[in-house]
């Protein structure tokens, strides 16, 4: 019976275990399940949160990586674009250089073609020359010693003359350039220091009147008043349809001035009859004589010349009413005196004689018309008569190169030319001007080898075109000298004439 109790205990244990299994285990299991579910839900929530965080991190990283890649890609694209632009520019420059080289090649080819053509021409000329030389050698071989020597000497003489002409041309060019520069400096200084007023006069003088009724009073009954005026003054009184104007015409400026003053006084006075006319004309003549004297004295004051004879001063004053080619002779003489004095001083000479000779160089133009001779001859005689020295007399006689000149006379001639040829100083009649141009061109065309000849710059320059196949440079130089010499010997002209000879070779080719 002892064993029953253990079995009972075992049974009780088994039953208790079974009760625990059916009662305790389900409760524990339910608690565990609940905890497991809570843990699972928490784990799911954590897993979701972690996955969201990871997804966002992955997205951010992907965006950053994509942005970085995009920037790198853009940099690479810009870099490649720059390289492409650079290569494109290099390509364009290379293309331009290629075009330039092609153009140079074309020009070079054309130049070579032209030279080839010239070479062919020269070869033909050389062949012709060789044939001529061969014929000449054959001819010379048949000559005797004396004849051959003469021909050799003639050839040598011609060559020597040619070389001498070249040497002379070079020496003259050098000397001319140096002398021209010195002369230009002297003349420029003289012109800058000379300021003389000029005015131009004509052969008529107009007198204004208040009304046309005065014209009838000037004419007078049956024209007696106008005849009295013309007889007393020596001028022509022209009364035409021009309103309020009476014209006085005369070649003598002094007479015209006397008539002008007399007519103005008569018009102002109102009493016009022959007796009054003679009285007023005589008064005006005395007044004009006083003006002539004052003009002569003023000329000596302006030039600083003293000791002139009174008659020479009076003759200088008369030049105020004399014109030459429209240039007032007294104003011209004053200008020549100033220029001559300045040039003489620049050359280291005594300016007094040059200035005196310049002032009196045209004094012969003030002489009365009945005195015979040129104005230079008459001026020389007057200067000698009234006590001027030989240098001044030579300036008056030789300022046109008619007699042997002193250095002062040559200076006066230069100053005279400067004053005469400056623009606006003188005027010429159209017919004589055109005739001088035709004579100048005809003279140039008269030389052999001249193709064309033109007078330009108002006749101050003769431009000559020569045939290049007939003239070389040395012959052109000699032709220029010959034309210049003939112009000096055969033509009369104011100032200077520049001769320009042009030798030009032209080659023309037509591309087809």
KEZA-890064 format. One record per atom (N, C-alpha, C, O): z, x, y. Coordinates in steps of 0.2 Angstrom, whole numbers, plus 5000, padded with zeros to 4 digits. Layout:
# KEZA-890064
ZXY;...
***
This chain:
# KEZA-890064
500050044994;500050005000;500050045006;499950035012;500250105004;500250155010;499550165013;499550165019;499050155009;498350165011;498150115015;497650115019;498450055015;498149995019;498250005026;497849985030;498850035028;498950045035;498450095038;498250075044;498250135035;497650175038;497050135039;496750135044;496950095034;496350055034;496350005040;495949995043;496949975040;497049935046;496949965052;496749935057;497250025053;497150055059;496450075061;496150065066;496150095055;495350105056;495050045058;494550045062;495149995055;494849925057;494949905064;494549885067;495649915065;495749895073;495349945077;495149925083;495350005075;494950055080;494250035080;493850035086;493950015074;493249995074;493149935079;492649925083;493549885078;493549825082;493549835089;493249815093;494049875091;494149895098;493549935100;493349915106;493249975096;492650005098;492049955099;491749955104;492049915095;491549865095;491649815101;491149805105;492249805103;492349765109;492249805115;491949775120;492349865115;492249905120;491449915122;491149915127;491149915116;490349915116;490149855119;489649855124;490349795117;490049735120;490349715126;490049675130;490949745128;491249725135;491149775140;490949765145;491449835138;491449885143;490749915144;490549935150;490449925139;489749965140;489249925144;489049955149;489249855143;488749825148;488949825155;488549835159;489649825156;489849835163;489749905166;489449915171;489849955161;489650025164;488950025165;488650055169;488549995160;487850005160;487649975167;487149995170;487849915168;487649875174;487749915180;487349925185;488349945180;488549985186;488150045187;487850065192;487950075181;487550135181;486850115183;486550155187;486650065180;485950035182;485950025190;485450045193;486449995192;486449985200;486450045203;486050055208;486850095201;486850155204;486150195204;485950225208;485850185198;485250215197;484750185201;484250215204;484750115202;484250085206;484350105213;483850125217;484950115215;485150135222;484850205223;484550225228;485050245218;484750315219;483950315219;483650355222;483650275214;482950275214;482650245221;482150275223;482950195223;482750175230;482850225235;482350235239;483450255235;483550315240;483050365239;482750395244;482950385232;482450435231;481750415233;481350455236;481550355232;480850325234;480850335242;480350355245;481450315245;481350315253;481350385255;480950395260;481750435252;481650505254;480950525252;480650565256;480750505246;480050535245;479550505250;479050545252;479550445251;479150415256;479150455263;478650475266;479850465265;479950495272;479650565271;479350595276;479750595266;479550665265;478750675265;478450715268;478550625261;477750625261;477450605267;476950635269;477750565271;477550545278;477550605282;477050625286;478150645282;478250705286;477750755284;477350785288;477650765278;477150815275;476450795277;476050835279;476350725277;475650705279;475450715286;474950745288;476050705290;475950715297;475850785299;475450805303;476250825295;476250905296;475550925294;475250965297;475250895288;474650915286;474050895291;473650935292;474150835294;473650815299;473650855305;473150875308;474350875307;474350915313;474050985312;473651015316;474251015306;473951075304;473151075304;472851115306;472951015301;472151005300;471851005307;471351035309;472250965312;471950955319;471951025322;471451045326;472551065322;472551125325;472051175322;471651215326;471951175315;471451215312;470751195315;470351235316;470651125315;469951105317;469851125325;469251145326;470351115329;470251135336;470151215337;469751235340;470551255333;470451325333;469751335330;469351385333;469451305325;468851315323;468251295328;467751335328;468451245331;467951215336;467851265342;467351285344;468451295344;468451345350;468051405347;467651435351;468251425341;467851485339;467151475338;466751515340;466951415336;466251395335;465951395342;465351425343;466251365347;465951365354;465851435357;465351445360;466351475356;466351545358;465751575355;465351615358;465651565349;465151595345;464451575347;463951605348;464451505349;463851475351;463651505358;463051525359;464151505363;464051535369;463751615369;463351635372;464151645364;463951715363;463251725361;462851765364;463051685356;462351685354;461851665359;461251685359;462051615363;461651585368;461451645373;460951655376;462051685375;461951735380;461451785377;461051815380;461551805371;461151855367;460451825367;459951865368;460351765366;459651735366;459351735373;458751755374;459751725378;459451725385;459251795387;458751815390;459751845385;459551915386;458951935383;458551975386;458851915377;458251935373;457651905376;457151935376;457751845378;457251805381;456951845388;456351845389;457451865392;457251905398;456951965396;456451985399;457252005391;456852065389;456152045387;455752085388;456051995383;455451975381;454951965387;454351985387;455251925392;454851905398;454651975402;454051985404;455152015403;454952085406;454452125402;454052155405;454552125396;454052155392;453352135392;452852165392;453352065393;452752035393;452352045400;451752065401;452852045406;452552065412;452352135412;451752155415;452652185409;452452255409;451852255405;451352295407;451752215400;451152225396;450552195400;450052225400;450652145404;450152125409;449952175414;449352185415;450452205417;450352255422;449952315419;449452345422;450152335413;449852385409;449052375408;448652415408;448952305406;448352285405;447852285411;447352305411;448252265417;447852265423;447652335425;447152355427;448152385424;448052455426;447452475421;447052515423;447452455415;446952485410;446252455413;445752495413;446252395415;445652365418;445452405424;444852415425;445852415429;445652455435;445452525433;444952545436;445852555428;445652615426;444952615423;444552665424;444752565419;444152565416;443652555421;443052585421;443752505426;443252505432;443152565436;442552585437;443752605437;443652665440;443252715436;442852755439;443352715430;442952765426;442252745426;441852785426;442152675426;441452655426;441052675432;440552705432;441452665438;441152695444;441052765445;440552785447;441552805442;441452875442;440952895437;440552945439;440852865432;440352875427;439652865431;439152905430;439652805435;438952795438;438852845443;438352875444;439452875447;439352925452;439152985449;438653025451;439453005443;439253065439;438553065437;438153115437;438253005435;437552995433;437153015439;436653045439;437352985445;436952995451;436953065453;436453095455;437553095452;437553175454;437153215449;436853265451;437153195443;436753235438;436053225440;435653275439;435853165442;435153165443;434953205449;434453235450;435453205454;435353245460;435353315459;434953355461;435853335454;435853405452;435153425448;434953485450;434953385444;434253395441;433753405446;433353455445;433753365451;433253365456;433353435460;432853465462;433953445462;434053515465;433853575461;433653625464;434053575454;433853625450;433053635450;432853685450;432753575450;431953585450;431753615457;431253655457;432053585462;431853615469;432053695469;431653735472;432653715466;432853785466;432353825462;432153875464;432153795456;431653825452;430953835456;430653895455;430753785459;430153795463;430253845469;429753885470;430853845472;430953895477;430953965475;430654005478;431253975469;431254035466;430554065464;430354115465;430154015462;429454035460;429054055467;428654095467;429254015472;428854035478;429154095481;428754135483;429854105481;430054175483;429854235479;429754285482;429754225473;429454275469;428754295471;428654355469;428454255474;427754275476;427754305483;427254325486;428354305487;428354325494;428454405494;428654435489;428254435499;428354505500;429054515503;429454475504;429254585503;429954595505;430154575512;430754555513;429654585517;429854565524;429954495525;430454465528;429454455522;429554385522;430154355519;430554315521;430354385513;430954365509;431554385513;432054345514;431554435517;432154455521;432254415527;432754395528;431654395530;431754345535;432054275533;432454245536;431754255527;432054185525;432754195523;433154145524;432954255520;433654255518;434154265525;434654235525;433854295530;434254305536;434254235539;434754215542;433754195539;433754125542;434254085538;434654045542;434354085532;434854045528;435554075530;435954035531;435554135530;436254165532;436454145539;437054125540;435954145543;436054125550;436354055551;436754035554;435954005547;436153935547;436853925544;437253885547;436953965538;437653955536;438153985540;438753955541;438054035544;438554065549;438654015554;439154005557;438053985557;438153935562;438553875560;438953855564;438453855554;438853805551;439553815551;440053775553;439753875548;440453905548;440753905555;441353895556;440353935560;440553945566;440753875570;441253865573;440253825568;440453755571;441053735568;441453695572;441153745562;441853715559;442453755562;442953715564;442353815563;442953855566;443053835573;443553825576;442453825577;442553795584;442853725584;443253715588;442653685579;442953615579;443653625578;444053585581;443853665573;444653665572;444953695578;445553665580;444753745581;445053775587;445053725593;445553715596;444453695594;444453645600;444953585598;445253565603;444953565592;445453505590;446153525592;446553485595;446353585590;447053615591;447153615598;447653595601;446653645602;446753655609;446753585613;447153575617;446353545611;446253475614;446953435613;447153405617;447253445607;447853405605;448353425610;448753395612;448453495610;448953525614;448853505622;449353485625;448253515624;448153505631;448253425633;448453405638;447953385628;448053315629;448753295629;448953255634;449253325625;449953305625;450253325632;450653285635;450053385634;450353405641;450053365646;450453345651;449453355646;449153315652;449453235652;449553215657;449553215646;449853145645;450553145648;450753095652;450953195647;451553195650;451553205657;451953165661;451153245660;451053245667;450853185670;451153165675;450353155667;450053095670;450553035670;450652995675;450953035664;451452975664;451952985669;452152935672;452153045670;452753055675;452453045682;452853005686;451853055683;451553045690;451452965691;451652945696;451252935686;451152855686;451852825687;451952775691;452352845683;453052815684;453352825691;453652785693;453152885694;453452895700;453052865706;453252875712;452452845705;452052815710;452052735710;451952705705;452252705715;452252635716;451952615723;452252615728;451252605723;450852585729;450652515728;450352495723;450752485734;450452415734;449752415735;449452445739;449452365731;448652365732;448552285734;448852245732;447952285737;447752215738;446952215738;446752275740;446652165736;445952165736;445652125741;445952075743;445152145744;444752115750;444052095748;443852115742;443752055752;443052035750;442652045757;442852075762;442052015756;441552025762;441551965766;441251965771;442051915765;442051855769;442751845771;443251865767;442951815777;443551795779;443551715781;443151695784;444051675778;444051605780;444551595785;445151625785;444351555790;444851535796;444951465795;444451425795;445551445795;445751365795;445751335802;445951365806;445451275802;445451235808;445851175807;445851145801;446051135812;446451075811;446051015809;446250975805;445451015812;445050955811;444250975811;444151035814;443850935809;443150955809;442850945816;442250975818;443250915821;442950915828;442950975831;442550995835;443451025829;443451095832;442751125830;442551175833;442451115824;441851145822;441251135828;440951185829;441251075830;440751065836;440951105842;440451125845;441551115844;441751155849;441551225848;441351255853;441651245842;441551315841;440751325841;440551385843;440351275839;439651285839;439451285846;438951325848;439651235850;439551235857;438851195858;438451175854;438651185865;438051155867;437451195865;437351255867;437051165860;436451205858;436651265854;436151315854;437251275852;437451335848;437651395852;437651445849;437751385859;437851445863;438551475861;438551545862;439051445859;439651475858;439651515852;439851575851;439351485846;439351525840;438851585841;439051635838;438351585845;437951645846;438351695850;438251755849;438751675855;439151715859;439651755854;439751815855;439951715850;440451745845;440051795841;440351855840;439551785838;439151825834;438951885838;438951945835;438651885844;438451935848;439051985850;438952045850;439651955851;440151995853;440552035848;440752085848;440551995842;440952035836;440452065831;440752105828;439852045831;439352075826;439452045819;439352085814;439751985818;439851955812;439451895811;439251865817;439351865805;439051805804;439551745804;440051755800;439451695808;439951635808;439551585804;439051555806;439851565798;439551515794;440051445795;440651445793;439651395797;440051325797;439651285793;439051265795;439951255788;439551215783;439951145782;440351135786;439851115776;440151055775;440851065773;441251015772;441151125771;441851135769;442351105774;442251135780;442751065772;443151035777;443751085780;444051125776;443851085786;444351125790;444351205788;444851235788;443751225787;443651295786;443051325790;442451295790;443051385793;442551415796;442551485792;443051525792;441951505790;441851575786;441551625791;441051615794;441851685790;441651745794;441351795789;441751815784;440751815790;440451865785;440151925788;439851925793;440451985785;440152045788;440352105783;440852095779;439952155782;440152215778;440652255781;440952295778;440752255788;441152295792;441852255792;441852205795;442352285789;443052245789;443352245796;443652195797;443252295800;443552295806;443252245811;443552205814;442552235810;442252185814;442452115812;442652065816;442552105805;442752045803;443452025805;443651965806;443952075805;444552065808;444652045815;444952005817;444152085819;444152065826;443951995827;444251955831;443451975823;443151905824;443651855822;443751805825;444051875816;444551825814;445151815819;445251755821;445351865822;445851855827;445651825833;445951785836;444951835835;444751805841;444651735840;444751695844;444351715834;444251645833;444951605832;444951545835;445451635830;446051605829;446351595836;446651535838;446251645841;446551635847;446151585851;446451545855;445451575850;445051525854;445251455852;445351415856;445351455845;445551385843;446251365845;446351305847;446751415846;447351395848;447351385856;447651335858;446951425859;446851415867;446451345868;446651315873;445951325865;445551265866;445051275870;444551235870;445051325875;444451335879;443951385876;444051445876;443451355874;442951395870;442251395874;441951345875;442051455877;441451455881;441251535881;441751575880;440651555882;440451625882;440851675885;441051725883;441051655892;441451705895;442151715892;442451765892;442451655890;443151665887;443051695880;443551735878;442551685877;442451725870;442451795871;442751835868;442051825876;441951895877;442651925879;442851975877;443051885883;443651915885;444151915879;444451965879;444151865875;444651865870;444451915864;444851945861;443751925863;443551975858;443752045861;443952085856;443652055867;443852125869;444652135868;444852185866;445052085870;445752095869;445852105861;446352145860;445552065857;445652075850;445452135847;445752165843;444952165850;444652225848;445152285850;445352325846;445552275856;446052325857;446652315852;446952365850;446752255851;447352245846;447252275839;447652295836;446552265837;446452295830;446452365830;446652395826;446252395836;446252465837;446952495836;447152545833;447452455839;448152475839;448352465831;448752505829;448152415828;448352405821;448052465817;448352485812;447452485818;447152535815;447552605816;447752635811;447752615822;448152675823;448852665819;449052715816;449152605819;449852605816;449752605808;450152635805;449152585806;449052585798;448952665796;449152685791;448552705801;448452775799;449152805799;449252855795;449552795805;450252825805;450652805799;451052855796;450652745797;451052725792;450852755785;451252775781;450152775784;449952805778;450252875778;450452905773;450252915784;450552975784;451252975783;451553025780;451652925786;452352925784;452452915777;452952945774;452152865774;452252855767;452052915762;452452915757;451652955764;451453015760;451853075762;451853125759;452153075768;452553135770;452153185773;452253245773;451553165775;451053215778;451053225786;451053165789;451153285788;451153285796;450653335798;450353365794;450553335805;450053375808;449353355807;448953405809;449253295806;448553275805;448253265812;448653245817;447553275813;447253265820;447253185821;447253145816;447353165827;447353095829;446753065827;446753005825;446153095827;445553055825;445553045817;445252995815;445853095814;445853085806;446353025805;446252985800;446953025809;447352965808;447052895809;447152855806;446652895815;446252835816;445752815811;445652755809;445452865808;444952855803;445352825796;445052785793;445952855795;446352835790;446452755791;446452715786;446652745797;446852675798;446252625797;446352565795;445652645799;445052605798;444952595790;444552545789;445152635786;445052625779;445452565776;445352535771;445952545780;446252475779;445852415778;445952375774;445252425782;444752365782;444152385778;443652355779;444252435773;443652455769;443852445762;444452465760;443452415758;443552405751;443052445747;442452455749;443152465741;442652495736;442752465729;443352475726;442252425727;442352385721;442952345721;443252325716;443052315727;443652265727;444352305728;444852265729;444352365728;444952405729;445052425736;444552455739;445552415740;445652435746;445752515747;446152545743;445352545751;445252615751;445852645754;446052705751;446152625759;446752655762;447352655756;447652705755;447452595753;447952595748;447752645742;448252675739;447152645741;446952695735;447052765737;447252805733;446852785744;446952845746;447752865746;447952925744;448152825748;448852835747;449152845740;449452895739;448852805736;449052815729;448752885726;449152915723;448152895728;447852965725;448353025728;448453065725;448553015734;448953075737;449553075734;449753135732;449953025732;450553025729;450453055722;450853095720;449953035718;449853055711;449653125711;449853165707;449253145716;449053215716;449653265718;449653315715;450053245722;450653285724;451053295718;451353345716;451153235714;451653235708;451353285703;451653325700;450653275701;450353315696;450353395698;450453435694;450253405705;450253475707;450953505706;451053565704;451453465707;452153495707;452253505699;452653555697;452053455695;452153465688;451853525685;452053555680;451253545688;450953605686;451153675689;450853725688;451653665693;451953725697;451553745703;451653805705;451153705706;450753715712;451053685718;451553645717;450853715724;451153685730;450853615731;450253605732;451253565731;450953495731;450753475738;450353425739;450853515743;450653495750;449953485751;449653435753;449553535749;448853535749;448553485745;448053445747;448753475739;448453425734;448653355737;448153315737;449253345740;449353275743;448953265749;448653205750;448853315753;448453305759;447753295757;447353255760;447453335752;446753325750;446653255747;446153225748;447153225744;447153165741;447153105746;446753065745;447553115751;447453065756;446853065760;446653015762;446553125761;445953125765;445253125761;444753135763;445353115754;444753135750;444153075751;443553095750;444353015753;443852965755;443852955762;443652895764;443953005767;443952995774;443252975776;443152945781;442753005772;442052995774;441852925774;441352905777;442252885771;442052805770;442152775777;441952715778;442552805781;442752775788;442252795793;442252765799;441752835791;441252855796;440752795798;440652745794;440452805804;439952745806;439352755801;439152805799;439052695800;438452695795;437852745797;437452765793;437752755804;437252795806;437352875804;436852905804;437852895802;437952965800;437752975793;437852935788;437253025792;436953035786;437353075781;437753115783;437253065774;437553105769;438053055765;438253005767;438253085759;438753045755;439453045759;439553085763;439853005756;440553005759;440953065758;441353085762;440753105752;441153165751;440853225756;441253255759;440253225757;439953275762;440253255769;440453305773;440253195771;440453175778;441153185778;441453215783;441553175773;442253185773;442453265774;442853275778;442053305770;442153375771;442053395778;442353445781;441453375781;441353395788;441853375793;442053415797;442153315792;442653285797;443253325796;443553345801;443453345790;444053385789;443953455792;444453475795;443453485791;443253545794;443253545801;443553585805;442953495804;442953485811;443653475815;443753505820;444053445811;444753425814;445253475812;445853455811;445053535809;445553585808;445953585802;446453625801;445653555797;445953555790;445753625787;445253655788;446253645782;446053715779;445553705773;445353645772;445353755771;444753755766;444953715759;444453685756;445553725757;445753685751;445653605752;445453575748;445953585758;445853515759;445153495760;444853445758;444753535763;444053525764;443653515757;443253475756;443853565753;443553565746;443753505742;443353475738;444353475743;444553415740;444153355742;443953315738;443953355749;443553295751;442853305749;442553255747;442553365749;441953375747;441853375739;441253355737;442353395735;442153405728;442553365724;442653375718;442853305726;443253265722;442853225717;443053185712;442153225718;441753195713;441353255709;440853235705;441553315709;441253365706;440553395708;440153425705;440453375715;439753395717;439753465719;439153495720;440253495721;440253565723;440853605718;441153575715;440853665719;441253705715;442053685717;442153685723;442453675712;443053645714;443653705714;443653745710;444153695718;444753725717;445253685713;445053635711;445753715711;446253685706;446553615710;446653565706;446653625716;446853565720;446353505720;446453445719;445753525721;445153475721;445153445714;444953385713;445153485708;445153455702;445753405701;445653355698;446353425704;446953375703;446753315707;446953255704;446453315713;446253255717;445753215713;445853155713;445353245709;444853205705;445153175700;445053115698;445653205696;446053165691;446453105694;446453055691;446753125700;447153065703;446753005705;446852955704;446153025708;445652975710;445452935704;445352875704;445252965698;445052925692;445652885689;445552825687;446252905690;446852865687;446952805692;447052755689;446852815698;446952755703;446352705702;446452645703;445752735700;445152695700;445152655694;444852595694;445352685688;445152645682;445752605679;445752575674;446352605683;446852565680;446652495680;446252475684;446952455676;446752385675;446852345682;447452345684;446352305684;446452265690;446352305696;446352265701;446152365696;446152405702;445452385706;445352385712;444952385702;444252375704;443852325701;444052305695;443352295704;442852245701;442152275702;442052305707;441752245698;441052265698;440652205698;440852155695;440052205701;439552155700;439352145693;439252195689;439252085690;439152075683;438452105681;438452135676;437952105685;437352135683;437352205682;437152235677;437652245687;437752315687;438152335681;438052385678;438652295680;439152305674;438752305667;438752345663;438352245667;437952245660;437452295660;437352315654;437152315665;436652365665;436952435663;436652465659;437552445665;437852505663;438052505656;437952565653;438252455653;438352445646;437752455642;437752495637;437152425644;436552435641;436252505641;436052535636;436352535647;436152615647;436552655642;436352705639;437252635642;437652675638;437452665630;437452715627;437352605628;437152595621;436452625620;436352655614;435952625625;435352655624;435352725623;434952755619;435752755627;435852835626;436152845619;435852895616;436652815617;436852825610;436352815605;436352855600;435952765605;435452745600;434852795600;434452795596;434752835606;434252885606;434252945602;433852985601;434852955599;434953015594;434753005587;434852945585;434453055584;434253045577;434953045573;435453075574;434852995567;435452995563;435952935565;436352925561;435752905570;436252855573;436052785570;435452765570;436452755567;436352685564;436452625569;435952585570;437052625572;437152575577;437652605582;437952655581;437552575588;437952595594;438252535598;437852495599;438852545599;439152485603;439552515609;439952565608;439552485615;439952495620;440552445620;440352385621;441152465620;441752425619;442252445625;442152495628;442752405625;443352415630;443052415637;443252465641;442652365638;442352365645;441952425647;442052445653;441652455643;441252515644;441652585644;441352635646;442252575642;442652635642;442652675636;442852735635;442352645631;442252685624;441552665622;441352615622;441252715619;440552715615;440652725608;440852785606;440652675604;440752685597;440052695593;439652645593;439952745590;439352765587;439452765579;439852805577;438952735575;438952735568;438352775566;437852755568;438452825562;437952865559;437752855552;438152825549;437152875550;436952865543;437252925539;437152985540;437652905534;438052965531;437653005526;437753065525;437052975524;436553025520;436253075524;435953125521;436253065531;435853115535;436353155539;436153215541;436953135540;437453175544;438053195539;438353145536;438353255540;438953275537;439453275542;439353265548;440053305541;440653305545;440453345551;440653325557;440253405550;440053455555;439553425560;439553435566;438953405557;438453375561;438653315565;438453305571;439153275562;439453225566;439853245572;439853215578;440153305571;440553335577;440153355582;440253345588;439553385580;439053415585;438753355589;438653355595;438553295585;438253235588;438753205594;438553185599;439453205592;439853185597;439853225603;439853195609;439853285603;439853335609;439153325613;439153325619;438653315609;437953305612;437953235616;437753235622;438253185613;438253125617;438653125623;438453095628;439253155622;439653165628;439353205634;439453185639;438953255632;438653295637;438153255641;438053265647;437753215637;437153175640;437453125644;437153105650;438053095642;438353045647;438553075653;438453045659;438853135653;439053165659;438453185663;438453185670;437953205660;437353225664;436853175667;436653175672;436853115663;436353065665;436653005668;436252965671;437252985666;437552915669;438052925674;438352975675;438052875678;438552875683;439052815681;438852755680;439752835681;440252785679;440952805682;441052855684;441352755683;442052765686;442452785680;442452755674;442952835681;443452845676;443152895671;442752935672;443352875664;443052915659;442852865653;442952805653;442452895649;442152865643;442252905637;442152955636;442552865632;442752895626;442252885621;441952835620;441952945618;441452935613;441752945606;442052995604;441652895602;441952895595;441352885590;440952835590;441252945586;440752945581;441052935574;441452965572;440752885570;441052865564;440552875558;439952855559;440752915553;440352925547;440652895541;441252915540;440352845538;440752805533;440252795527;439652785528;440552815521;440152805515;440452745511;441052735510;439952705509;440152645505;439752635499;439152645498;440152625493;439852615487;439952545485;440552515485;439452505483;439552435481;439252425474;438752445473;439652385470;439452375463;439652295462;440152275464;439152265458;439252195457;439352185450;438952205445;439952155448;440152135441;439752075439;439852025443;439452075434;439152005431;439451985424;439151935422;
***
